[in-house]
Amino acid sequence: MVNYRRGGRGRRAPVQAQEDTHRINTNIRVPEVRVIDDEGKQLGVMATSHALSLAEDKGLDLVEVAPNSKPPVCKFMDYGKFKYREQKKETEAKKKRVETSLKELRIRYRTDSSDLETKLKKAREFLGEGDKVKFSMRFRGREVMYMDLGIEKFEEIVEELKDVAAIDERSPARGRQIYIVLAPLKATSKGASSKTKSTKEKGASESVESSNTNGSEQSTTSQEVKGEEKPESAQQVEAVTS
């Protein structure tokens, strides 16, 4: 249950934070609502005051989960626990989210082999951590006439790192600065593997379906006759309570 303070006429009113996205308890101002109990059972349309009394009898909150429905849909739940679960899900999602940063390494068209080896070693470290690496090269004065040598240097880098990275972006060969961005292969290879697996599963599924076409069509027809379309309010409730 959420924290309460005394409201008018002896009824408990919730202390509701401004950032809450749902109206709850006495903050629900409409005269009647469609109610779903804490076990997911449809209780039908009733006066909001009566729905609030039923929720209080269960020691739960009345939470508006589908405000745009007519009438709005409300559900019995412990709103404090609901908010806690939502915050926990958000925290876990942030932990799983991989934030890729861009690391820049500057080289020259005449960088010698030992210095280049050092840069390549550093690039491998960044790529191994999941970061993208940008190799940039600036030409001063008349050095711009050696841009072809700079492009060749980039090609050498790509060849040296082809086992761990692929070209993600390349600047046009004009102006006094060129660059190339390399992205780690991990995400790419993982996506390709997943796509191949999905294709194989799809092929196997289509093979099974083609051998049972008649039975499948009869089953589908039967389900369409017996099935009922979910009301819009039920779909909205599932999105909130899942």
Number of C-alpha atoms within 10 A of each C-alpha: 14 15 11 12 9 11 12 7 6 7 12 15 17 19 14 16 7 7 6 9 10 16 17 24 24 18 15 20 12 13 11 19 26 22 27 23 19 16 9 14 10 13 12 11 16 14 13 21 17 12 25 22 16 16 21 16 10 14 13 22 27 29 25 23 26 24 18 12 15 11 17 19 23 30 29 26 21 18 19 13 12 14 13 11 12 12 12 12 12 11 12 10 11 11 10 8 9 10 9 11 12 15 16 16 15 12 19 15 19 11 13 10 9 9 11 17 14 10 17 18 13 15 25 18 13 19 22 15 12 19 20 22 25 21 21 18 20 18 17 9 8 8 12 17 12 12 20 12 14 26 17 12 19 21 13 13 19 19 12 13 19 14 11 16 23 17 17 13 12 14 11 10 13 9 10 15 16 19 21 21 20 25 22 24 18 14 11 13 11 11 12 12 12 12 12 12 12 12 12 12 12 12 12 11 11 12 11 11 13 10 10 11 11 10 10 13 11 10 11 10 11 11 11 10 8 7 9 8 6 8 9 11 19 16 11 16 18 12 10 11 12 5
